[in-house]
Amino acid sequence: MIECNRTMEQAKRDFAAGRLTGAMLIRVPMTTSDWTIRLSGAKGDAGMLLDVQTLEPYCFASLDKAVKALDQIGFSFSQLKVV
């Protein structure tokens, strides 16, 4: 698998171009409310959504904020499934 991290603007661009196929919300270890986003690409690549200032994985303070970020990228959904 190819690691391909993206900033929010890069993720929006890649989603609009059809280069993103999905996303996964991942709880930050040793926290109760922080989440990161892992994006999946059309060519089998995957990577984290990065904070543009630090180029570290963007950490969302709540699940709602992480879901809102997915919506801003362009993903649409009506439910979240927990497995």
C-alpha positions as CSV (number, residue, x, y, z in Angstrom):
1,M,0.0,0.0,0.0
2,I,1.2,3.5,-0.9
3,E,1.1,6.1,1.9
4,C,-0.3,9.3,0.6
5,N,-1.1,11.9,3.3
6,R,-3.1,15.0,2.3
7,T,-4.0,18.4,3.7
8,M,-7.7,19.4,3.6
9,E,-7.3,21.3,0.4
10,Q,-5.5,18.4,-1.3
11,A,-8.2,16.0,0.0
12,K,-10.9,18.3,-1.5
13,R,-9.1,18.4,-4.8
14,D,-8.5,14.7,-4.9
15,F,-12.1,13.9,-4.0
16,A,-13.4,16.2,-6.7
17,A,-11.1,14.5,-9.2
18,G,-12.3,11.0,-8.2
19,R,-9.0,10.0,-6.6
20,L,-10.6,9.3,-3.1
21,T,-12.9,6.4,-2.5
22,G,-13.4,6.4,1.3
23,A,-12.3,7.4,4.7
24,M,-12.0,5.9,8.2
25,L,-12.3,7.7,11.5
26,I,-9.6,6.5,13.9
27,R,-9.6,7.2,17.7
28,V,-6.3,8.8,18.9
29,P,-4.7,6.3,21.3
30,M,-5.0,7.1,25.0
31,T,-7.8,9.7,24.5
32,T,-11.5,9.5,25.0
33,S,-12.7,12.0,22.4
34,D,-9.9,12.8,19.8
35,W,-10.1,11.4,16.3
36,T,-8.0,11.4,13.1
37,I,-9.1,10.7,9.5
38,R,-7.5,8.1,7.2
39,L,-8.3,8.6,3.6
40,S,-8.4,5.8,1.0
41,G,-7.5,6.4,-2.6
42,A,-8.7,4.9,-5.9
43,K,-5.3,3.4,-6.7
44,G,-5.0,1.6,-3.4
45,D,-3.2,4.4,-1.7
46,A,-4.1,5.6,1.8
47,G,-3.0,8.3,4.2
48,M,-3.9,10.6,7.0
49,L,-5.6,14.0,6.8
50,L,-2.9,16.5,7.8
51,D,-2.9,19.8,9.6
52,V,-1.6,22.3,7.0
53,Q,0.6,24.1,9.6
54,T,2.4,21.2,11.2
55,L,2.0,18.5,8.5
56,E,1.1,16.1,11.3
57,P,-2.2,14.1,11.3
58,Y,-5.0,16.5,12.1
59,C,-6.6,15.7,15.4
60,F,-10.3,16.5,15.9
61,A,-11.6,17.2,19.4
62,S,-14.8,15.3,18.7
63,L,-16.4,12.8,16.4
64,D,-18.8,15.5,15.2
65,K,-15.9,17.7,14.1
66,A,-14.3,14.8,12.2
67,V,-17.5,14.0,10.5
68,K,-17.9,17.7,9.5
69,A,-14.4,17.6,8.0
70,L,-15.5,14.6,5.9
71,D,-18.5,16.5,4.7
72,Q,-16.3,19.5,3.8
73,I,-14.1,17.2,1.7
74,G,-17.1,16.1,-0.2
75,F,-18.1,12.8,1.2
76,S,-21.8,12.3,1.6
77,F,-23.4,9.8,4.0
78,S,-26.6,9.3,6.0
79,Q,-25.3,6.9,8.6
80,L,-22.1,5.8,10.4
81,K,-21.6,2.1,11.0
82,V,-19.5,0.9,13.9
83,V,-17.7,-2.4,13.5
